[in-house]
Amino acid sequence: MTAATAARLDRIVDGLVASFLGSNGVAAVSKKVSLGAAPEAHDTLIRAYLLDRLSGASTRAQCRVEIERQGPLLSVRVTLEPAATTTATPVKSEPVAASREPVTIPTSAGPFEYTPPIDLHRDTYSAQEASSRLSRTGQSTSRTIAHERRKESKLLALKVANGFRFPAFQFDPRGGIHPLVERANMRLGAFNDPWGTLSWWFEDNDILDDMTPAAALAAGTLDEQLLDAALDDLTAGM
């Protein structure tokens, strides 16, 4: 978990505690916030961090942390409520993190074992699904469109078993590939280095205040200037 994420969680806790104490501890307060794209390993860390921060909030309060995911996108709901009411309140169980098994990648130095930052099935689309999202009608039954974009390095695709999987974070909710994703993938050479491109998207980046590029994209804070600065910084370090 990054320092930027911790600082954001601290602000959520401070606001909730102030609201709860302002009601003299008799009203439940809750806040839901989207934290953008994040590896599932962060779920347990975020939950534990919030529970620890909330544990000293008030002896009259019970706290609840609910983790929600939609693909790679992470949301968290934090609730403080009077202790007397919590016995009748069902508590949502913490979701079990999906398995992210290591994959073996052939390199010039020999096979390399790599654990992806996303679930290669749940957080990705098949070639046909990706092509449907890229087609004008949204109903393509062909895999051609996705593979054409893959060969142009516009769309990141990962070889899994006997096929390709296309990470879901790349697609614009309005349709097509997100323009910033296409720009970055082409500069990173996604066709020739798909696993390196994936790693870049999900590694904390100093230029982005220690957010991952995927998280900044999901949060709407990534723009062309920041993207180019982050990519220039990467090339400068080579």
N, C-alpha and C positions, 0 to 999 in steps of 0.2 A: 504494500500500500504506500502511495507516495505522500510526501509532506503536504502537497496541495490538497489531496483528498482528505487527509487528517484535519487540516485547517478548516475545510468545508464542513466536515462532520462536527467539529468543535462548535462552529457557528450554529448548526442545527440544534445541538444539545443546549447551548446557552439560551437560544430563543425559546425552546420548549420549557426549560426550567423556569425562566422568567415568567412565562405565561402561566405555568402551573402554580407557582408561588403567588402570582398576582391574583389568582382565584382563591387564595387561602387553602389550596390543596383540595378543593371540592369539585373541580371540573376536570374532565379528561381533555388532554390536548394531544394533537397528532399532526405529523407533517410527513409528506411523501416527497422524495426528491429523486431525480434521475441522475445517476453518476456516469452515464455514458457507457461506452464499451469497456469492458474490463474482463481479465481472465477469471475463471470461476474460482481459482485459488484465493481470490480476494474476498469471496463471500464470507468465509469463516473469519478472516481477519477483521473485516468491517463489523461483523456482528459482535465479535469479542471486544473490539475497541469501543463500540457504542455502549455495550452493557457495562463495561468497566467505567466509562465516563459518567453513565447515568446512575451507577450504583450509589454514589454519594449525593445525589440530587436532593432527596428529601426522604425522611423516614416514613412519611405519609404516602409515598408514591410507589407504585409498581411500574416497571418499565417493560415494554415489548418492542422487539425489533423483528420486522418481517422483511425478508429478502425476496425480491421478485426478479425474474429474468424473462426477457424476450429475445431469444437468440443470444448474441454477445452483449446485449444492452442490459445494464444492471440498474435496478431501482430499489430504494429502501424506504420503508415506512417506519417511523419511530413514534411510539405512543407512551405518554405518561398519564396514569390514571390513579384515582384514589385507591389505596390498598384495599379498602373494604369492598370494592366492587369487582375486584379481579377474580375472585373465586368463581363467579358465574360467567366470566368472559372466556370464551374459547381462545386458546393461543395457537396461532398457526405454527406448525412445526417447520423447522429449518429445512429447506430443500436439500436433497442429496446432490452433491456436485457430480456432474456427468464425468465419465471416465475420459481422460485424455492420455491414451497410450502412446508411448514413444514410437517413432517411425525411423526406419533406417534409410539414410540419404547417401547415395553414392557421391563421393567427391574425388578430386584428383589425388588427395592424400589417403584415400581409402574410405570404407563405409563409416558413416557418422550417425550416432544415435541422437535423435532430437525429439523433445517433447513439445508439441505445438501449443501455443497459447490459447487455442480455441478447440472445441470439439469438432473433429473433422467430418462428422455426420450431422449433428444437430445444428451447428452454426454455419452450415454451408448448403449450397444448392447443387443438384446434379446438373449436367450439361443441358438437359432438356428443360429443367426448371429455370436455369439461368437464361436460356434462349427465350423462354416465354416472357420473362421480365424485360427482355431487351426488344421484343417484337412490338410493333405498333399496336397490334390488337391485344397483346398480352395472352395470346392463345397459341403460340407457336408449338408445333409438335416436332420440330426439327432441332437438332443439336448444333446446327451449322453456325448460327449467329454467335453463340458463346465461344465456339472454337476459333472463329475468325478473329474476335476481339482478343482472345488468348494469344494467338500467334502474332498479333500486333503489339503485344505487351500492354494493351489498354485494360485488360481484365486479368486479375491474378487467378490462377488455377493451380491446384495441388494434385499431384498424381497420387491416388490412393487405390491400392489394389490394382484392378484392371481398368480403372476409369479416372476421371478428373472430378474434383469437387471445387466449387467456386464460393469463397467466403462471402457471407451475406452482407457484411458491413459495407461492401463496395457499391451497393445499389442505392440509387437515389429513390426515396419514397415516391417522388413524382414520376418515376420511370427512367429507365436507362442506367448507365453507370454514372455515379457522382462525378462531376467534372474534375474535382480536386483529386479524386482517386485515380482517374484516368491519367491526369497530369503526373502524379507521383509514380504510378506504376511504370509509365513509359521512361521516366528518368532513372528509375531503379532497375530497369531491364527485367521486368517480371517474367517474361517468357523464358529467359535464360537462367534466372536465379529466383525461382518462385519462393523457396523457403527463406532465403535471405530477405526478400521483399516482405513476406509475412512477418518475420521477426521485427523488421523496421517499424511496421505499423503498430506493433504491440509492445514496443520498448519505450520506457520513460524517456522523454526528450527534454534536455535543458532549455532549448529554444521555446518550448511550449509549456514552460513552468512546471516541468517534471510530469506532465501528462503524456500519455501515449498519443501518437497521431490519430489512432482510431478513436480514442476517447474524445479528443479535441474535435474531430469530425462530427461525432455523434452529438456533442454538446453545442455545436454550431459556432465554436470559437476559432476554428481553423479557416484561414483565408489564403489566397494565393501568395501574399507577401510572407506570411509565417511559414507556409509550406515550402516555398523556395529557400527561405533562410535555413530551415531544418535540413533540407536536402543538400544545400551548399555546405553546411556544417559537416554533414556526413562525408561528402566528397573531399573536403579539406583534411579530414582525418585519415584518409587512405594513403 
